[in-house]
């Protein structure tokens, strides 16, 4: 089983920054992809940014140039640096990991962008 623990959400003013982190632990044999999704109230969960084996890093168009995803393979962690935050970035952010064992989600961390 794989466990994902997220941290770093909170309340920030428009234009501000936040950094989300996610640590994967447990019996991890091989990570195929690792990244972040988000879900705003009344909307479907959507991809924010992701690393996938054999593919270039992907970002949703709405966050390109503002968000940066990074990964530490030795520690099985993935982070999301979010700059120039906008009210429309408000959502619950979920860490996502896909391994040979299956797909795993974090518990979610709330990000609220408001003045």
LINLINHU-V593676 format. One record per helix or strand of 3 or more residues. SS is the DSSP state (H for helix, E for strand). FROM is the first residue (numbers start at 1). TO is the last residue. If there is no record, write none. Layout:
((SS;FROM;TO) (SS;FROM;TO))
//
This chain:
((E;2;7) (E;10;12) (E;18;26) (E;31;39) (E;46;52) (E;55;59) (E;67;72) (E;77;82) (H;87;89) (E;91;99) (E;102;105) (E;109;113))
//
